[in-house]
Protein backbone atom coordinates (compact mmCIF):
# COMPACT_ATOMS: atom_id res chain seq x y z
CA UNK A 1 0.00 0.00 0.00
CA UNK A 2 1.33 3.37 -1.00
CA UNK A 3 2.84 5.61 1.68
CA UNK A 4 2.05 8.85 -0.16
CA UNK A 5 -1.06 10.96 -0.57
CA UNK A 6 -2.81 11.47 -3.89
CA UNK A 7 -1.34 14.98 -4.00
CA UNK A 8 2.21 13.68 -3.46
CA UNK A 9 1.62 11.04 -6.12
CA UNK A 10 0.43 13.71 -8.57
CA UNK A 11 3.64 15.69 -7.96
CA UNK A 12 5.68 12.61 -8.79
CA UNK A 13 3.75 12.10 -12.03
CA UNK A 14 4.86 15.50 -13.35
CA UNK A 15 8.51 15.04 -12.37
CA UNK A 16 10.67 14.50 -15.45
CA UNK A 17 13.11 12.33 -13.46
CA UNK A 18 10.25 9.99 -12.50
CA UNK A 19 9.21 9.66 -16.15
CA UNK A 20 12.73 8.76 -17.21
CA UNK A 21 13.14 6.25 -14.37
CA UNK A 22 9.78 4.59 -15.13
CA UNK A 23 10.77 4.21 -18.77
CA UNK A 24 14.24 2.85 -17.95
CA UNK A 25 13.07 0.29 -15.37
CA UNK A 26 10.40 -1.54 -17.43
CA UNK A 27 12.44 -4.75 -17.41
CA UNK A 28 11.38 -7.54 -15.04
CA UNK A 29 15.03 -8.08 -14.08
CA UNK A 30 15.38 -4.54 -12.75
CA UNK A 31 18.30 -2.14 -12.81
CA UNK A 32 20.80 -0.98 -10.23
CA UNK A 33 20.95 2.73 -9.35
CA UNK A 34 24.21 2.95 -11.31
CA UNK A 35 22.50 1.51 -14.42
CA UNK A 36 19.48 3.78 -13.96
CA UNK A 37 21.78 6.79 -13.64
CA UNK A 38 23.66 5.86 -16.81
CA UNK A 39 20.46 5.30 -18.86
CA UNK A 40 18.52 8.32 -17.57
CA UNK A 41 21.50 10.66 -17.26
CA UNK A 42 20.32 11.56 -13.74
CA UNK A 43 23.33 12.07 -11.44
CA UNK A 44 23.57 9.60 -8.54
CA UNK A 45 23.27 12.40 -5.98
CA UNK A 46 19.80 13.25 -7.38
CA UNK A 47 18.72 9.67 -8.02
CA UNK A 48 18.46 8.08 -4.57
CA UNK A 49 15.91 10.59 -3.23
CA UNK A 50 13.69 10.06 -6.29
CA UNK A 51 14.04 6.26 -6.05
CA UNK A 52 12.94 6.39 -2.40
CA UNK A 53 9.92 8.56 -3.26
CA UNK A 54 8.99 6.20 -6.09
CA UNK A 55 9.26 3.16 -3.80
CA UNK A 56 7.02 4.89 -1.24
CA UNK A 57 4.48 5.61 -4.00
CA UNK A 58 4.58 2.02 -5.28
CA UNK A 59 5.93 3.16 -8.63
CA UNK A 60 9.00 0.93 -8.25
CA UNK A 61 9.73 -2.32 -6.54
CA UNK A 62 12.98 -3.98 -5.56
CA UNK A 63 13.07 -7.21 -7.56
CA UNK A 64 16.49 -8.46 -6.56
CA UNK A 65 19.23 -7.75 -4.05
CA UNK A 66 22.90 -8.68 -4.36
CA UNK A 67 25.66 -8.42 -1.79
CA UNK A 68 28.59 -6.39 -3.12
CA UNK A 69 31.35 -6.42 -0.54
CA UNK A 70 29.60 -5.21 2.63
CA UNK A 71 26.74 -3.40 0.82
CA UNK A 72 23.44 -4.61 -0.57
CA UNK A 73 22.77 -3.57 -4.16
CA UNK A 74 19.10 -3.20 -5.08
CA UNK A 75 17.61 -3.82 -8.52
CA UNK A 76 14.57 -1.64 -9.25
CA UNK A 77 11.75 -2.42 -11.67
CA UNK A 78 8.52 -0.75 -12.74
CA UNK A 79 7.37 -3.68 -14.90
CA UNK A 80 4.64 -4.63 -12.42
CA UNK A 81 2.81 -1.39 -13.24
CA UNK A 82 1.59 -2.97 -16.47
CA UNK A 83 0.00 -5.90 -14.64
CA UNK A 84 -3.74 -5.77 -14.14
CA UNK A 85 -5.10 -6.15 -10.60
CA UNK A 86 -7.07 -9.43 -10.57
CA UNK A 87 -9.87 -8.13 -8.38
CA UNK A 88 -10.94 -5.48 -10.90
CA UNK A 89 -10.43 -7.33 -14.18
CA UNK A 90 -13.58 -8.09 -16.15
CA UNK A 91 -13.75 -10.84 -18.70
CA UNK A 92 -10.95 -10.70 -21.24
CA UNK A 93 -8.60 -7.73 -20.79
CA UNK A 94 -10.81 -4.89 -19.58
CA UNK A 95 -10.40 -3.29 -16.18
CA UNK A 96 -13.72 -2.28 -14.71
CA UNK A 97 -13.76 -0.49 -11.38
CA UNK A 98 -16.87 -1.40 -9.45
CA UNK A 99 -18.30 1.18 -7.07
CA UNK A 100 -17.49 -1.08 -4.12
CA UNK A 101 -13.88 -1.57 -5.24
CA UNK A 102 -13.40 2.18 -5.70
CA UNK A 103 -14.78 2.85 -2.23
CA UNK A 104 -12.37 0.36 -0.70
CA UNK A 105 -9.37 1.49 -2.80
CA UNK A 106 -9.99 5.19 -3.43
CA UNK A 107 -6.36 6.33 -3.37
CA UNK A 108 -5.18 3.35 -5.43
CA UNK A 109 -7.86 4.10 -8.02
CA UNK A 110 -6.85 7.75 -8.34
CA UNK A 111 -3.17 6.82 -8.54
CA UNK A 112 -3.81 4.19 -11.21
CA UNK A 113 -5.75 6.71 -13.31
CA UNK A 114 -2.96 9.29 -12.90
CA UNK A 115 -0.38 6.68 -13.92
CA UNK A 116 -2.39 5.77 -17.03
CA UNK A 117 -2.79 9.43 -17.97
CA UNK A 118 0.95 9.83 -17.50
CA UNK A 119 1.58 6.91 -19.88
CA UNK A 120 -0.71 8.48 -22.49
CA UNK A 121 1.02 11.86 -22.18
CA UNK A 122 4.46 10.24 -22.52
CA UNK A 123 3.31 8.31 -25.63
CA UNK A 124 1.92 11.50 -27.16
CA UNK A 125 5.18 13.36 -26.43
CA UNK A 126 7.18 10.60 -28.15
CA UNK A 127 4.96 10.74 -31.21
CA UNK A 128 5.20 14.52 -31.40
CA UNK A 129 8.99 14.13 -31.51
CA UNK A 130 8.71 11.53 -34.30
CA UNK A 131 6.59 13.71 -36.55
CA UNK A 132 3.13 13.69 -38.00
CA UNK A 133 3.37 10.32 -39.78
CA UNK A 134 3.11 8.40 -36.50
CA UNK A 135 -0.46 7.99 -35.23
CA UNK A 136 -0.50 5.33 -32.53
CA UNK A 137 -1.48 7.43 -29.51
CA UNK A 138 -4.49 9.71 -29.42
CA UNK A 139 -7.13 11.06 -27.10
CA UNK A 140 -10.77 11.37 -28.02
CA UNK A 141 -13.46 13.09 -25.99
CA UNK A 142 -17.20 13.49 -26.34
CA UNK A 143 -20.03 15.26 -24.51
CA UNK A 144 -23.52 13.80 -24.86
CA UNK A 145 -27.00 14.55 -23.51
CA UNK A 146 -28.24 11.08 -22.52
CA UNK A 147 -30.96 9.53 -20.42
CA UNK A 148 -29.91 7.16 -17.65
CA UNK A 149 -30.72 4.26 -19.98
CA UNK A 150 -28.74 5.86 -22.81
CA UNK A 151 -25.75 6.35 -20.54
CA UNK A 152 -25.91 2.72 -19.37
CA UNK A 153 -26.16 1.50 -22.99
CA UNK A 154 -23.17 3.62 -24.05
CA UNK A 155 -21.03 2.15 -21.28
CA UNK A 156 -22.20 -1.40 -22.03
CA UNK A 157 -21.52 -0.96 -25.76
CA UNK A 158 -18.03 0.46 -25.17
CA UNK A 159 -17.12 -2.37 -22.80
CA UNK A 160 -18.34 -4.90 -25.36
CA UNK A 161 -16.16 -3.35 -28.08
CA UNK A 162 -13.16 -3.37 -25.72
CA UNK A 163 -13.78 -6.94 -24.52
CA UNK A 164 -14.15 -8.21 -28.10
CA UNK A 165 -11.18 -6.26 -29.56
CA UNK A 166 -8.82 -9.24 -29.93
CA UNK A 167 -11.61 -11.56 -31.09
CA UNK A 168 -12.64 -9.00 -33.75
CA UNK A 169 -9.08 -8.32 -35.00
CA UNK A 170 -9.38 -8.45 -38.81
CA UNK A 171 -5.85 -9.88 -39.02
CA UNK A 172 -5.45 -12.14 -35.95
CA UNK A 173 -2.48 -14.09 -37.35
CA UNK A 174 -0.42 -10.99 -38.12
CA UNK A 175 3.25 -11.18 -37.20
CA UNK A 176 3.26 -7.41 -36.79
CA UNK A 177 1.17 -6.92 -33.63
CA UNK A 178 1.75 -4.33 -30.93
CA UNK A 179 0.44 -3.95 -27.40
CA UNK A 180 -2.41 -1.43 -27.46
CA UNK A 181 -3.73 0.29 -24.35
CA UNK A 182 -7.21 1.82 -24.30
CA UNK A 183 -8.53 3.91 -21.44
CA UNK A 184 -12.22 4.62 -21.12
CA UNK A 185 -13.44 7.12 -18.55
CA UNK A 186 -16.87 8.54 -17.89
CA UNK A 187 -18.02 11.23 -15.54
Secondary structure, DSSP 8 states (H G I E B T S, - for coil): --SS-HHHHHHHHT-HHHHHHHHHT-STT-B-HHHHHHHHT--HHHHHHHHHHHHHTTS-EEEEEEEETTEEEEEEE-GGGGS--GGGB-STT-B---HHHHHHTHHHHHHHHHHHHHHHHHHHHHHHHH-TT--S-----------HHHHHHHHHHHHHHHHTTTTT-TTTT-S------------
